[in-house]
Amino acid sequence: MSSKKSETYTFTGVAVGIYPLRRSVTGDVIASSRQEAITKVEAGIRARGLEPYDLTVRKA
């Protein structure tokens, strides 16, 4: 059984909604891979009724 190590990823980008709604988003997320981090960030943005745009995710 393998265990994945969780790491901290930093994200920056823009979340857009119905024009002219546009917000900057920044923060940290804990995930076991960059892809998981992207999925978590996108899901969090969409849960607020917005769409992610120009999102950058990298290890902190």
C-alpha positions as CSV (number, residue, x, y, z in Angstrom):
1,M,0.0,0.0,0.0
2,S,1.6,3.3,-1.0
3,S,1.0,6.5,0.8
4,K,0.9,9.8,-1.0
5,K,2.7,12.7,0.6
6,S,0.7,15.9,0.7
7,E,2.3,19.2,-0.2
8,T,1.3,22.8,-0.3
9,Y,0.6,24.4,-3.6
10,T,0.2,28.1,-4.2
11,F,-2.4,29.4,-6.7
12,T,-3.0,32.7,-8.4
13,G,-5.5,33.7,-11.2
14,V,-8.7,35.3,-12.0
15,A,-12.3,34.1,-11.4
16,V,-15.0,35.5,-13.7
17,G,-18.7,35.5,-13.5
18,I,-21.5,37.4,-15.3
19,Y,-19.9,40.5,-16.9
20,P,-18.4,42.6,-15.4
21,L,-17.7,40.4,-12.4
22,R,-14.0,39.6,-12.3
23,R,-12.0,38.7,-9.1
24,S,-8.4,38.0,-8.4
25,V,-7.9,34.8,-6.5
26,T,-4.8,33.8,-4.6
27,G,-4.1,31.3,-1.9
28,D,-2.7,27.9,-0.8
29,V,-4.1,24.4,-1.1
30,I,-2.8,21.1,0.3
31,A,-2.8,18.3,-2.2
32,S,-0.8,15.2,-3.1
33,S,-0.2,16.3,-6.7
34,R,-0.4,19.4,-8.8
35,Q,-3.4,18.0,-10.7
36,E,-5.2,17.4,-7.5
37,A,-4.4,20.9,-6.4
38,I,-5.8,22.3,-9.7
39,T,-9.0,20.2,-9.3
40,K,-9.5,21.5,-5.7
41,V,-9.0,25.1,-6.7
42,E,-11.3,24.9,-9.7
43,A,-14.0,23.2,-7.7
44,G,-13.8,25.9,-5.0
45,I,-14.1,28.7,-7.5
46,R,-17.0,27.0,-9.3
47,A,-18.8,26.4,-6.0
48,R,-19.0,30.2,-5.7
49,G,-20.7,30.5,-9.0
50,L,-17.6,31.6,-10.9
51,E,-15.3,30.2,-13.6
52,P,-11.5,29.9,-13.2
53,Y,-9.5,31.8,-15.8
54,D,-5.8,32.2,-16.2
55,L,-5.0,30.0,-13.2
56,T,-1.4,29.2,-12.1
57,V,-0.7,26.5,-9.6
58,R,2.8,25.7,-8.3
59,K,4.5,24.1,-5.3
60,A,4.9,26.5,-2.5
